[in-house]
Amino acid sequence: MAVTTTFKLSLLFTLISVSLSAIPPTCKHIECPNYDLIQAENGYEIRRYNSTVWISNDPIQEISLVEATRTGFLRLFDYIQGKNNYQEKIEMTAPVLSEVFPSDGPFCKSSFVVSFYVPKKNQANPPPAKGLQVQRCKPVYAAVRQFGGFVKDTDVGEEAAALKASIAGTKWSSAIDQGGSAGHASVYSVAQYNAPFEFDNRVNEIWFLFDLESGSRAM
Ligand SMILES: *[C@@H]1O[C@H](CO)[C@@H](O)[C@H](O)[C@H]1NC(C)=O
């Protein structure tokens, strides 16, 4: 009896965890970067993104990730509406990615880089614009944890800590700890898939970006 209950419970948890890391609903109607799912576990998944192109704000000094994302998103929204050097309109995509960099400056401000995923159609020649940079990323791995609702500054650190805890001791953890030395200097990134006016089925993710070099202890 107890065994059956345990089995049912673990099956239930498996179902819950599978449904937690589903493809965000937004990606069924707007373009999102494709990835290969390398591993899916309770509490995290490992993805590999092939070469992606992003348009990014210059770093924004802020205390609040929510504020930095709002500022950065407004600039990027203008950009896709045609405020760029080609007056070209670009389709909306997801996610909007807020990379968090540590700051050694005063007042506990961090540095945030807010980026928009450039649709495939525009990747060869994204329109330049003042204050925005095109970033062409090499293939990269991401450890990912999903969470719902509106992103709050108070939750982001907890979600990142939970992701760190769930990958601790796995074969990925040393590669992730070395992420900074491998050119991914951000502490973590927050990927947001929904527009501010969407209230239901909101999906957000914490990403730890990392490389898997040959000879890395992780593999
Ligand atoms: C990424 O690149 C690899 C190697 O070229 C390929 O096998 C894979 O299908 C690509 N994945 C996606 C999601 O495009």
The ligand as a Gaussian input file, in Angstrom:
#p B3LYP/6-31G(d) Opt

LIG

0 1
 C       22.193000      22.685000     -33.563000
 O       23.323000      22.286000     -34.308000
 C       23.541000      20.884000     -34.338000
 C       24.843000      20.636000     -35.055000
 O       24.890000      21.316000     -36.278000
 C       22.328000      20.206000     -34.999000
 O       22.503000      18.817000     -34.999000
 C       21.079000      20.568000     -34.226000
 O       19.931000      20.029000     -34.855000
 C       20.914000      22.079000     -34.107000
 N       19.805000      22.361000     -33.215000
 C       18.881000      23.281000     -33.439000
 C       17.852000      23.429000     -32.389000
 O       18.851000      23.983000     -34.425000

